[in-house]
Every structure is written in C-alpha cells, then in structure tokens.
Amino acid sequence: MNDLQYRVNFALQILQSLLALGTGLVVLWLVYSHTTELNGWSQPELLAVLGVQILMGGVIRALIQPNMMRLTEDVVQGKLDHALTKPVDAQVLISVREVQIWQAVDIVSGAIVIGVALVRLGADLGALDVLAFAVALAFGAVMLYCFWLVLATGSFWVVRMWFLPELFEGVFQTGRWPVGIYPQWLRFGITFLVPIAFAITVPAEALTSRLEWETLALAAGFAVVLFAFTRWFWRFGLKNYTGASA
Amino acid sequence: MSTLPLAKEGRLRSLADFYLTTIRTAIQQQFQYRAATYMYLVGMVAEPVIYLVVWSTIADQSGGTVGGLTAGEFAAYYIVWTLVRTMNIVFTPYGWEERIREGELSGQLLRPLHPIHYDLAWFAGGKVPWVLFYLPIAVVLTLVFKPTFDVRPLEIAVFAVAVWGAYLIRTFYQSALGLVTFWTTRVGALFQLYITLELLLSGRLVPLTLMPEWVQTAAWFLPFRWTFYFPIQALVDDLSNEQLLGGLAMQALWTLIGIGLFSLVWRYAIRRYTAVGN
C-alpha cells in the first residue's frame, strides 16, 4: 500500500499496460490477417482469452508474486524468523504481506478487454455462465498461488531465486492462446505442472460457451489436491528451515 | 616521443587483458549459478515456442503454408531465433538505472576505462555458458518441431559474425537509452517502448515478410531488423552472397551510428551526474 504514495508509478504502469495490450492486439490482428480461425477459435473469442490472461497476470503481479518474492528474499536475509514468531498461521502471514497496487491496472484493463470481446461476440451469457466463469477464475487464481508458493518454498533449499519472475512470465505467455493449440506434452505441462490452462483457458471457455461441467469439476478437484499438496510442502520446507538470524 | 607507440601498445595490451579477465570471470560466475541461469533460459525459450506453435498451426490449417512459409521453415526460423536471442542478450537500461541510482557508477568513473568496456566484456563472456546451455534445448526443439534446413558454409560464416553484430547494435542502443537515467530514474517506460518497437520491427515476433507492406518498409530505416531478422535469415533463408555481405555492412553501419549516439549522449549525461552514494 506504500505504493499509493508514488503516483507517477501509476501513470507509468498505465503506459506499460497499454503497450502490452497494444502488442497483444497487434499479434491477434496479425494472426487473423492470415487466417479466419485458429484451432476453432474466432478472433473475438481469442480476444476473450487475451482479456482473461491480462486480468490473471494483474492478479498475480499485484497480490501473489510480490509476497512470494519477499518470502525468498526474507529467507536469504534471515528476516523470515521474525514472521515465524508471530501467533498466526505462517502461510497466511507470508501470503498477505505485500500488495503492488498499481499492478492492479491490469485487472481493470483485462476486464475491459473481456467486456469488449463479449460485445463483439454478441454473447448472451446466462447467470450460470457468469457464475461458472467466476468460479473457474477463482480456482485458477488459487492454483497459480499454490504453484508460486511451491516454487518460493524451494528457497529453503535453493538460495538464488531471482529468476522466478522471468521464468514465470515467460511460461505465463503461453496463456495468450487456448491450450488446445499446443502439442500434447506441452499441453500437459501447462495444465498440470504450471496450471495456466486451468487459470486462463477454462475461464475463457466459460465465456465462449465451450465449458463442459466435467472440466470445471476437474478444475475444482485439482485445485483442492494442489492446495493440500502445497500446504504439506510448505510445512515440510519449514521443518527443514533452520533459521538464519540470531 | 619515441615512447608513444610503446605506450599505445601497452594500452592495447592492457585493454585486451581486461577483456579476457572479465570474460573469464563472467564465464565462471554463470557456470557457478548454472541452475538459475538455466531456469532463466527456459523462461526465455517459451517466447519463440509460442510463436512457433501459433504459426505452424496456421500453416497447417491453410494447406501447408502461410505467407509462403511451411511449418518446417517456421521451426527453423524460431529455433535459430533462440540462438540469436541468446547471443544478443545485452546489459539493459534497467542495469544502467540501478547502476546510477545506487551510486555504483561513481566508482566505475574513477577507473581508467569507460564502463561500457566492462559491459561488453561481461556479456560477451556470458555467451559461452549460455550457448552451451542452449544446445540441449536446441536438440529438443529440433526433435519436436522438425525444422527444414539448407545451409551453405558462407551462410554459417556470415551468421557467426552477424550474431556479434546484433550484440553490438543492441548494446549501444540500449546503453544510450540507459543513459537517460541521468535525467530521470524511471527509464522503464521508455525501455518498454523500445522493446515493443523491436518486437514488431525486428523479426522477433514474426518473420518480417508476414508483416504488412508499410511495416516492412519502415523496418529498412531502423536498426532493429539487423539484430534479429538478418542473422536468422542468414542461416535459414537462401540469401545471395551480396545480400549476406551487404547485411554485415549494414550491421557495421548501424553499430557505428550506435557508438556515435551513445558517445554523444554520454558527453551530455556525464555533466549532469552528481554522485549519489560513496
């Protein structure tokens, strides 16, 4: 919240978001100047995918990534011990310490892109579709949080974690496109190893009336399993953590 | 007077010494932190793989080719892309921003050598481990995406020079941009703009032939195409000998312009520098 003091950063963030959005639109336009559909997805439908990807990216960079990077830094600098002494659940505490408020610009711009896509689709969404979208989005956010926490927990063993944002940002770009276009092995990877398909393609399927209930149920089941695993792994990591300060 | 040539020779020798030592240190450091370096490379490889998948899907859908390129040719383009990208990693404006904001530059200014020598040597040294790490990735990509290649010895030779040309061009333009930090400590937005232009006009996003006519025309008047498109084309496409050597000449020209631009900005920037830190 400290960030609210730095208004210029807000303007810069808007500029950066606009550039990223502009690039995304140019790519879409370029693709559809050479074809009419990509693996069964029309241009406005892919616009919806882009919107969900931008929105989810904003959620990650505003709420998840800053906390996880702080965790890895705190481990290195021996500051984590202080957080562990507090009388609240340590996982909750380390997950809510940081907010990069200006990154939330992407949440807004993603929502606008989704809105434009829906208008262009002439979509007639029922309450159930909207609900399915919201639920899928929430499960997706939970899974990405788990993924980040598992990686960040790795800092109990591996000290240098500076590459995490770069690595994640690179892989996260796969979400710009529906997961169906990727070869089998990659599709598996960005569904179950890095849950990008669940976080982006599945909500986008809800918006474009593609979503099957089985998929949503699978997303729910996987979210629960992943969360349980993450919780266990975090505690396992903590047990191995010997502390670094006095 | 007779000592002058000797002094000059000594200068050159110590410069070469400096480069060799820095390169060696960079190599050792990158190997030491190989896990982190590798993860960084894997994140980087996602970008061309996405482009490749999208464009080969379109090629397959439209009866085998799009813009005259087959899926195999796209595969060749983006696999070479990855090598070119590995080779043209340079010190970014963010690096300059940090260097100036944290006051590190003060110490560097006291040295008898311009800091740009350090950046050039350090990132050149980094290429050795990066390219070694890239090789297994290239093997996997080749097995998965089945590129179609047809190379001549001259193409390989020109490619080997052109990747260094791309490295020099990117170094000088990005460093000139980095010097803007002398006026404002927020160079990020400008750099994003630069990267966006580069993405669209260099062949980094798609082979330039897929771009609209006017973009292709614009690309001829800017340095970007010589940092991605030309090196990739040298290896992947069937350029004539004149095109290959002409391309190297254009790289040399843009490098000289880049050095000129950098030196000019440097002269003004350094006057503004009031040290922060020790």
Interface residues (C-beta under 8 A of the other chain):
Chain A: V8 N9 L12 L15 Q16 L19 G22 T23 V26 V27 L30 V31 S33 H34 T35 E37 L38 N39 V158 R160 M161 W162 F163 L164 E166 L167 F168 E169 G170 V171 Q173 T174 R176 W177 I181 Y182 P183 W185 L186
Chain B: Y33 A35 A36 T37 M39 Y40 V42 G43 M44 V45 A46 E47 V49 I50 V53 V54 T57 I58 Q61 S62 V66 G67 V144 R186 G188 A189 Q192 L193 T196 L199 L200 L205 V206 L210 M211 P212
